[in-house]
Amino acid sequence: MWNYEKRLEYPIHIKNPDANMAKIILAQYGGPHGELGASLRYISQRYVMPYPELKAILTDIGISVS
């Protein structure tokens, strides 16, 4: 049996929380023009690509962006 502990690799100590900056950072990761959206667009475009070499490139880009 194993015990799962959710810990960060490097501990973070926040002295002054900033809600406005948190909203900006969250929008960059999960917003419509963020990293996750870009990654999903690359992955979904690979399914309509007619050339196997280009499918592989879109897959590599989509996986490395996320």
Buried (B, 14 or more C-beta within 10 A) or exposed (E): EEEEEEEEEEEEEEEEEEEEEEEEEEEEEEEEEBEBEBBEBBBEBBEEBEEEEEBEBBBEBBEEBE
